Amino acid sequence: MIGPAPEFTGSKFFVVDPEWHLKEGASDKDKKDLEEFMNGGDYPKLWKHKYPEMKRPYYTWSGKVVDKA
């Protein structure tokens, strides 16, 4: 079962393509919520698979993945 969409997806600053991200001007809460969502659950495994050169890939609110190692 799929749950409700995260609240930040309703923001006028939310962009789906090419990767989920927020535009400049988004609230700090939405930025934090997007980062927590995209770095929770099974997502760390996905980022590690997609970016094997990174020790600790971290998905940012801007849609970029950075190494937090």
C-alpha positions as CSV (number, residue, x, y, z in Angstrom):
1,M,0.0,0.0,0.0
2,I,1.2,3.5,-0.9
3,G,0.8,6.2,1.7
4,P,-0.2,9.8,1.2
5,A,2.2,12.0,-0.7
6,P,4.7,13.9,1.5
7,E,3.5,17.5,2.3
8,F,6.4,19.1,0.5
9,T,5.1,17.7,-2.8
10,G,2.3,20.3,-2.6
11,S,4.7,23.2,-2.5
12,K,4.7,25.6,-5.4
13,F,8.5,25.2,-5.3
14,F,8.4,21.4,-5.8
15,V,9.7,20.1,-9.1
16,V,9.4,16.4,-10.2
17,D,11.7,16.2,-13.2
18,P,14.5,15.3,-13.8
19,E,14.8,14.5,-10.1
20,W,12.6,15.6,-7.2
21,H,13.9,18.9,-5.8
22,L,12.8,22.3,-4.6
23,K,13.5,25.6,-6.2
24,E,15.1,28.5,-4.4
25,G,12.5,30.2,-2.1
26,A,11.2,27.0,-0.6
27,S,10.7,27.0,3.1
28,D,13.4,25.5,5.4
29,K,10.7,23.1,6.6
30,D,10.0,21.8,3.1
31,K,13.8,21.5,2.4
32,K,14.3,19.6,5.6
33,D,11.3,17.3,4.9
34,L,12.5,16.5,1.4
35,E,16.0,15.6,2.6
36,E,14.6,13.5,5.4
37,F,12.3,11.7,3.0
38,M,14.9,11.1,0.3
39,N,17.5,9.9,2.7
40,G,15.2,7.6,4.7
41,G,13.8,4.2,4.2
42,D,15.5,2.3,1.4
43,Y,16.8,5.4,-0.4
44,P,20.3,5.3,1.0
45,K,20.7,1.9,-0.7
46,L,19.6,3.4,-4.0
47,W,22.0,6.3,-3.7
48,K,24.8,4.0,-2.8
49,H,24.1,1.8,-5.9
50,K,23.7,4.9,-8.2
51,Y,26.8,6.6,-6.8
52,P,29.3,3.8,-5.9
53,E,32.2,6.3,-5.8
54,M,30.6,8.0,-2.8
55,K,31.2,6.7,0.7
56,R,28.0,8.3,2.1
57,P,25.7,9.7,-0.6
58,Y,23.2,12.2,0.6
59,Y,20.3,13.6,-1.4
60,T,19.9,17.4,-1.0
61,W,16.8,19.5,-1.4
62,S,18.2,20.9,-4.6
63,G,18.2,17.4,-6.2
64,K,21.9,16.9,-6.0
65,V,23.6,14.0,-4.3
66,V,26.7,14.8,-2.3
67,D,29.1,12.7,-0.4
68,K,28.7,13.4,3.4
69,A,31.7,11.2,4.3
